[in-house]
Amino acid sequence: MQELLYFLLVVSIVVTVHELGHFWAARAVGVRVRVFSIGMGPRLLGYVSGHGWWFGRLPEELLARGGTDYRLSLLPIGGYVHIAGIVDENFDAAESTAPPQPWEFRAKRTWQKALILSAGVGMNFLTAVLLFAGIALVQGQSEPATTRVGYVLPDSPAWQWGFRSGDHIRAVDGKAVMSWGELLERLTLGGVATVRRVELVRADGQPHTLEIPTADILKHLSERSSLGLLPEGTRVVVLAVETLRPAGRAGLQAQDTLLRCSGEELVAVEQLIRCVQSHAGEELRLEWKRGADTLAAVVRPDADGKIGVQIATVYAGPQRRITYSVAEALGLGVRQSLAAAAGFVNAVVHIVRGELSLRESVGGPIRIAELASQQAELGMVNFLTFLALLSVTLAVINLLPLPALDGGHLVVVLLEGLLRRELPVRFKLALQQVGVVLLVALMVLVLLNDLRR
């Protein structure tokens, strides 16, 4: 139930913002907007400009007089605007035989039509910029002030790519990196190049360059698997202990920092898991730190290779603290929004090339609901970041030149501008219907993909 509520919330926000862009642009160039609806389906209530509040179904003659119906509809899934004269799913076929009226979309100049059609995408992008900028302005950024690798999980993607403990990473694709966050951003969001070139210095002082297929990085990200790469300065911290299990009997407590397992220094959760599982039913020596004291005990894991402890990898090294002015925060918001858009386009390109699995890379309503709920549980910043990314994704999707999407409408408008005449309304209606069928088919495909996954 919680996931459903968060899904409805994020979809309603990004879609309503999108439709607001169309609404404001239409009003700015003198095009009549008949309906602005939050939600879909039957009308519940709303305000009709010039006529006041109305509940339930609205008499058609009211809208014919030129007012706008600001309505709340039954199904809380997104929303829509009905712009007079635009040939979409709301177009009245009876209007096709009538000449365009001055207040209709069809009667406007090419640039005005293009402005209306692109304003939804613009609003989604602006929303993302403002969300990213707001987070940066209020919270700033704290990130590991290092680009030295502390640990590489054996057999992980990072290990297979060639990273090793002690590597000092200098640049990615020729651009210097100054922090761990900048390194990860360059690796995962750095444009549409097919290969990432990572320049580093090995622990023995020898320079080296790694060439990592971008598709391989995106594949692991889409599968939500760990890259297995940790910065220098991480520690393994105890979050919770089951009192009657081996860890509890040994005296471990929450907030203890685990130092060694059977003599191996611990800097990652995976190390402890591997160490404990390799000693299932056998004794091992654990060392940990509590305050200024170093403690140790001999522990015998259960037969299933567990000791009853919840742990996390925590960065304890030097932090790079960044604060932003309003102008700097806005600039960062633009850069992060563009990077998110480039990352999405990059993923689509690799899917088309067959280098990424469609099943693992594409998420629908179920996946959106899961992610929205997870990010909300992690805190407001995570939730707003997810909302910004979703807003960018919606913007890019709507720019695709497909019928029924803003990009498809924009192609038709530009073609009409070149021809200096309107295409037949019946042709545009048929094109719209084909687009709706394709979108419905795509939505069904994505939903089935969600269910299979």
Secondary structure as UniProt FT lines:
FT   HELIX           2..28
FT   TURN            29..30
FT   STRAND          33..48
FT   TURN            49..51
FT   STRAND          52..55
FT   HELIX           60..64
FT   TURN            65..66
FT   STRAND          69..83
FT   TURN            84..85
FT   TURN            89..90
FT   HELIX           93..97
FT   TURN            102..103
FT   HELIX           105..107
FT   HELIX           110..139
FT   STRAND          141..144
FT   STRAND          148..152
FT   TURN            154..155
FT   HELIX           157..161
FT   TURN            165..166
FT   STRAND          168..172
FT   TURN            173..174
FT   STRAND          175..176
FT   HELIX           180..189
FT   TURN            191..192
FT   STRAND          195..201
FT   TURN            203..204
FT   STRAND          207..213
FT   HELIX           214..222
FT   TURN            223..224
FT   STRAND          229..231
FT   TURN            232..233
FT   STRAND          234..241
FT   TURN            243..244
FT   HELIX           246..250
FT   TURN            254..255
FT   STRAND          257..261
FT   TURN            262..263
FT   STRAND          264..265
FT   HELIX           269..277
FT   TURN            278..281
FT   STRAND          284..290
FT   TURN            291..292
FT   STRAND          293..299
FT   TURN            303..304
FT   STRAND          309..315
FT   STRAND          319..322
FT   HELIX           326..352
FT   TURN            353..354
FT   HELIX           358..361
FT   HELIX           365..378
FT   HELIX           380..398
FT   TURN            403..404
FT   HELIX           406..419
FT   HELIX           425..452
//
